[in-house]
Amino acid sequence: MKDKEEKDVLDELNKGACMGRDAIYFILEKVTDKKLREVLEKQGQKYKEILSKISKLYPEYANKEPHETSTMNKVMTWYGIEMRTMMDDSTSKIAELLLQGTNMGIIEGRRLLNNNNTEKDVHNLLKEYVDMQEDAVEKLKQFL
């Protein structure tokens, strides 16, 4: 088994990708703008692709499967979305909420990129995740 650092980075990536996927899933029911819906569906698919890559890579660094988001975390994500869109579920508000979450993912991803000397395969996946999120920010800005 390889270094614990790789497993820890993959765990963080998995957590962020699961949260992003779940947030998009929960918020899609509120999206009325066709273009925003298309952007979010594509972003959701990219999260699924990242999660698939994590699942394939994870056994090299751990004797188990990556863990799924807990039911409590999913409920808290759903509840947060519900509360923040109760008074305003406009396209702009939805884009703002997603931008806030995506920026948190970028910050964590950049921190991991800058502070770890991981194996090339893990580093490349981490970079792909950060690049995907930075691209999502640029696409979401148009909906503010």
C-alpha positions as CSV (number, residue, x, y, z in Angstrom):
1,M,0.0,0.0,0.0
2,K,1.3,3.4,-0.9
3,D,1.5,6.5,1.2
4,K,-1.2,7.7,3.6
5,E,-1.0,11.2,2.1
6,E,-2.5,9.9,-1.2
7,K,-5.4,8.3,0.7
8,D,-6.1,11.5,2.6
9,V,-6.1,13.5,-0.6
10,L,-8.5,11.0,-2.3
11,D,-10.7,11.2,0.8
12,E,-10.9,15.0,0.6
13,L,-11.5,14.8,-3.2
14,N,-14.2,12.3,-2.7
15,K,-15.9,14.4,0.0
16,G,-15.9,17.5,-2.2
17,A,-17.1,15.7,-5.3
18,C,-19.9,14.0,-3.3
19,M,-21.0,17.3,-1.8
20,G,-20.9,19.0,-5.3
21,R,-22.9,16.2,-6.9
22,D,-25.5,16.2,-4.1
23,A,-25.9,20.0,-4.1
24,I,-26.5,19.9,-7.8
25,Y,-29.0,17.1,-7.5
26,F,-30.9,18.9,-4.7
27,I,-30.9,22.3,-6.5
28,L,-31.9,21.1,-9.9
29,E,-35.6,20.8,-8.9
30,K,-35.6,24.6,-8.3
31,V,-33.9,25.5,-11.6
32,T,-36.2,27.0,-14.2
33,D,-33.6,28.5,-16.5
34,K,-33.0,26.0,-19.3
35,K,-29.3,27.2,-19.9
36,L,-28.5,27.0,-16.2
37,R,-30.1,23.5,-16.0
38,E,-27.8,22.4,-18.9
39,V,-24.7,23.8,-17.2
40,L,-25.6,22.0,-13.9
41,E,-26.4,18.7,-15.6
42,K,-23.0,18.8,-17.3
43,Q,-21.3,19.8,-14.1
44,G,-23.1,16.9,-12.3
45,Q,-21.8,14.5,-14.9
46,K,-18.3,15.8,-14.4
47,Y,-18.6,15.2,-10.6
48,K,-19.7,11.6,-11.4
49,E,-16.7,11.1,-13.6
50,I,-14.4,12.4,-10.9
51,L,-16.0,10.0,-8.4
52,S,-15.6,7.1,-10.8
53,K,-11.9,7.9,-11.2
54,I,-11.5,8.2,-7.4
55,S,-13.2,4.7,-7.0
56,K,-10.8,3.2,-9.5
57,L,-7.7,4.8,-7.9
58,Y,-8.6,4.4,-4.2
59,P,-7.8,0.6,-3.8
60,E,-4.2,1.4,-4.6
61,Y,-4.0,3.4,-1.4
62,A,-6.5,1.8,0.9
63,N,-8.0,-1.6,1.7
64,K,-11.6,-0.3,1.2
65,E,-13.9,1.7,-1.0
66,P,-14.1,5.4,-0.7
67,H,-16.9,6.4,1.7
68,E,-20.1,7.9,0.5
69,T,-21.5,11.1,2.0
70,S,-23.4,10.3,5.2
71,T,-27.1,10.7,5.3
72,M,-26.7,13.5,7.9
73,N,-24.5,15.4,5.5
74,K,-26.9,14.9,2.6
75,V,-29.8,16.1,4.8
76,M,-27.8,19.2,5.9
77,T,-26.9,20.0,2.3
78,W,-30.6,19.7,1.3
79,Y,-31.7,21.7,4.3
80,G,-29.2,24.5,3.6
81,I,-30.4,24.8,0.0
82,E,-34.0,24.8,1.1
83,M,-33.4,27.5,3.7
84,R,-31.3,29.7,1.4
85,T,-33.8,29.5,-1.5
86,M,-37.0,29.8,0.6
87,M,-37.4,33.5,0.0
88,D,-35.5,33.7,-3.3
89,D,-35.1,30.8,-5.7
90,S,-34.2,33.0,-8.7
91,T,-31.6,31.9,-11.2
92,S,-29.3,34.5,-9.8
93,K,-29.6,33.3,-6.2
94,I,-29.1,29.6,-7.3
95,A,-26.0,30.6,-9.2
96,E,-24.7,32.5,-6.2
97,L,-25.2,29.5,-3.9
98,L,-23.5,27.2,-6.2
99,L,-20.6,29.7,-6.7
100,Q,-20.1,29.8,-3.0
101,G,-19.9,26.0,-2.7
102,T,-17.7,25.7,-5.7
103,N,-15.3,28.3,-4.4
104,M,-15.0,26.3,-1.2
105,G,-14.1,23.3,-3.3
106,I,-11.5,25.3,-5.2
107,I,-9.9,26.6,-2.1
108,E,-9.6,23.2,-0.6
109,G,-8.3,21.7,-3.8
110,R,-5.7,24.5,-4.3
111,R,-4.6,24.0,-0.7
112,L,-4.1,20.3,-1.3
113,L,-2.3,21.0,-4.6
114,N,0.1,23.5,-3.0
115,N,0.8,21.5,0.2
116,N,1.2,17.9,-0.9
117,N,3.7,15.9,-2.8
118,T,1.4,13.2,-3.9
119,E,1.9,10.5,-6.5
120,K,1.4,11.6,-10.1
121,D,-1.9,9.8,-10.6
122,V,-3.4,11.4,-7.4
123,H,-1.9,14.8,-8.3
124,N,-3.4,14.7,-11.8
125,L,-6.8,13.8,-10.5
126,L,-6.7,16.6,-8.0
127,K,-5.7,19.1,-10.7
128,E,-8.5,17.8,-12.9
129,Y,-11.0,18.4,-10.0
130,V,-9.7,21.9,-9.4
131,D,-9.7,22.8,-13.1
132,M,-13.3,21.4,-13.4
133,Q,-14.4,23.6,-10.6
134,E,-12.7,26.7,-11.9
135,D,-14.4,26.1,-15.2
136,A,-17.7,25.8,-13.4
137,V,-17.2,29.1,-11.7
138,E,-16.7,30.8,-15.0
139,K,-19.9,29.3,-16.4
140,L,-22.0,30.1,-13.3
141,K,-20.9,33.8,-13.3
142,Q,-23.1,34.5,-16.3
143,F,-26.2,33.6,-14.3
144,L,-25.7,36.1,-11.5
